[in-house]
Amino acid sequence: DQQVKQNSPSLSVQEGRISILNCDYTNSMFDYFLWYKKYPAEGPTFLISISSIKDKNEDGRFTVFLNKSAKHLSLHIVPSQPGDSAVYFCASHTEYGNKLVFGAGTILRVKS
Amino acid sequence: GAGVSQSPRYKVAKRGQDVALRCDPISGHVSLFWYQQALGQGPEFLTYFQNEAQLDKSGLPSDRFFAERPEGSVSTLKIQRTQQEDSAVYLCASRQIGASGRETQYFGPGTRLLVL
């Protein structure tokens, strides 16, 4: 029972263009959502988060959008850079939960 | 400041061997988590500590897996009688606060375990 789904295993984008990574969830109790970036042989690095009381959070080139009614969130990277090439994980937990539930990840390749 | 560190970074074990994986969380972080990441998958929760108390071990796959954090800082994940299906990356994460809430978990680099 996958509660967090990232249906696109990979995405390829030209440098300077927008990257859009998508994530769907099934648990309506999820309250907090995070995106992590992971390079090979390294641990996941926190990128950006959003709580369920918001529908958008922006940090520099990164923006996360949350659509609670659709149980969908997305990460927008503008402009994309070659250094953004990594695996991106969507994760979530409930308001009183501690453990993060992760999606399977999306491999982003930014071509120069 | 220093991040979460884990050792060893790589471990090769023969089937049936016991292994111990170490995690040093960020100094002062109250919460500590262990996750298991199989190839091509996202991390999956194993267990959670608040200080020295293990508050959730619902993700441990079998009684061969045991975790401890006796002094509320360093943690060890022990796997007894390793099996091939235990091959994975084991990630440790720490969080500053104790109670649940909208706080970020910071991950270490992981220990890649290969059981032959």
Interface residues (C-beta under 8 A of the other chain):
Chain A: V4 Q6 D31 Y32 L34 Y36 A41 E42 G43 P44 T45 F46 S49 S51 F89 A91 H93 E95 Y96 G97 N98 K99 L100 V101 F102 G103 A104 G105
Chain B: V4 Q6 S31 F33 Y35 G40 Q41 G42 P43 E44 F45 Y48 L55 D56 G59 L91 A93 S100 R102 T104 Q105 Y106 F107 G108 P109 G110
